[in-house]
Amino acid sequence: MSAALQEKRLASIKQAITAATRALAAKRKLTVQFGPAPGKGDIVLPGLPDLPPPELLPAIRGEADRAALVIRYHDAAVHKKLRHKSGGGAALFDLLEDVRVETLGSRDLHGVQYNLSRRFEQRCMQQGLRPGDLPLLATLELQARQHIQGMTPPAYLSEVSHSAKGDVKAALPLL
């Protein structure tokens, strides 16, 4: 494929992601920036220097969808007021707010649900999460996403979701 054709396809992908992000955020004039350019856009997504393979597009869209849903459904003032001051409680509160925002925005939008699921799966793999060595917060996130969001956990972590219920219940009073 010629460089010009690749550039044209990449521009089309960016344009489609930007349009979908604006629609999901319910903001027509929202600026979406691809790549490290702090302050240049309302939403800054990872750069796309090359044409991404098709299997990565849902995770990229998941990043854009999540950012749009935060703009649409998150209230920073309320969040700050209600957020715990302690580390564990604050981290859990932040995690549950992420799940809440994503759930609100993807209830009836199966494509958004799919994109967010692929984003979560990619993030789990990038963090190197393994079933036998899963931190408590990651276990809680798996449970929250499964029971609140209705998200199926990544296949390699599905056994954790069944075996961790007792651990989660025991840990909740500690947070």
Secondary structure, DSSP 8 states (H G I E B T S, - for coil): --HHHHHHHHHHHHHHHHHHHHHHHT-TT--EEESS-TTS-SEEE----S---GGGHHHHHHHHHHHHHHHHH--HHHHHHHS-SSHHHHHHHHHHHHHHHHHHHHTT-HHHHHHHHHHHHHHHHHTT--GGG--HHHHHHHHHHHHTS-----GGGHHHHHH-HHHHHHHGGG-
